[in-house]
Amino acid sequence: MNILVAASEMVPFCKTGGLADVAGALSQSVARLGHGVCLFLPSYRAIEGGSFPLKAVPGRYWVPIGHELVPATLSTASWGAVTVYFIQCPKYFAREGLYQAGGKDYDDNDERFIFFCRAVLEGAKFVGFKPDVVHCHDWQTALIPAYLKTLYQIDAFYAKAKSLLTIHNIAYQGMFSKDALFLAGFGWVDFTPDRLEYYGGFNFLKAGLVFADALTTVSPTYAQEIQSSPEFGRGMEGILKHRRAELRGILNGIDVEIWNPETDQFLARAYDADGAPAGKAANKAALRAECGLKGKPNVPLIGVVSRLDSQKGLDVALEVVADILARGGAELILLGAGDPALAQAYAQLVRDHPGAACTRNGFDEALSHRIYAAADLFLMPSRFEPCGLGQMIAMRYGTLPVVTRTGGLADTVREDSPPGPPNGFVAPKCAREDLAAAMTRALSVCARLPERKARVAAAMSQDFSWRQSAARYADLYRAMAGASS
């Protein structure tokens, strides 16, 4: 089959979050199964000035925006088994950031991603890539399914194409004023509650949820949660419940070549499952020295690699961790960036417990690898978590996750429930009492070496590769394409 993938970011070209990791790894994994995969990205300033050799596609084509035609050009690169096309339009993409600058969203993000959605569809025609399935990711590409069912409905090029929309985090929806409706080429006939209207505005994600032939999200539990209540569905729970027959949760994977303790060049010492005790001990000693931790070397080391955001529950974890550090029961290393107030709170924690805690602001790829390898416990107490990659990476490195029972965390971490042996620790919800109890259980197991070794072995035996997830997506593509034939 021919699969056209549309995403606003993708590793290794551009990234602000987990969407980029998933779009890249899934595309490669599907292509390795023998399908033709073309991926379209905006050509941001960082890409054009980056280290990847791009080849210009001769000619230009025109993209309708409101009553105008805006010119676009393409450049391309072969990345593994995937052909990547970069949509060039300096007016929209030659900017400092992908979606914002100085912490503020661009005022014209509606117009930018209307352009991108139309440019993907016109660009595929321009290069002659006729898709069986158009796989769209998040609100930035969610207008594409709506276009295929309306403005492109009689376009012979897309006569057999089906659309799939993957929801990575339903909290981000692309909500704009109704004026964007006309820039997008729609009319008042489309501005109804059962189509594009949403509380008097134009919600891009809703457009995709209404018009896509199939919907996926990034874990089975999250697929159920976002239908269950406004807390999880963020206003889309009614639509999703209505479309539950077309919605499924497919768990994300991780890149097991990048995240591999046996070959990881960032570690002080590589190790496999059999050598995990000695390997983790060597990495723990090296990281403690690097970060200036001076407590007892045998106390558990808690690792955090996270965006600093209320979603991640680190505000609740702060008091729990402070109590543990005050008792000398553990040490903490945190790597993250985001909410300045939360960053300052953890900086104060370091000042209150010198030699027992270390925080690093920002993102450091090499340090993240060393934390996963060195830590005994990985703390991830999210209020909600569509999938989560951190807990899977931690288990790959033999670090036991302490999580809340939500989304992909509930689907991957087990403490006392089948299937399979325990591989971590689970708090019922993101509340201080629940998290404190889970941490107490985790620290207790760390002190009981046979039980700890059994959990580490169970964690490291998990298969979190993209192989299984890509096969499920390929099955879905086949079912969708079959329905159109």
Summary of the structure (lengths in Angstrom):
residues: 485
radius of gyration: 23.3
end to end distance: 12.5
largest distance: 70.4
contacts: 1721
relative contact order: 0.10
helix: 42%
strand: 22%
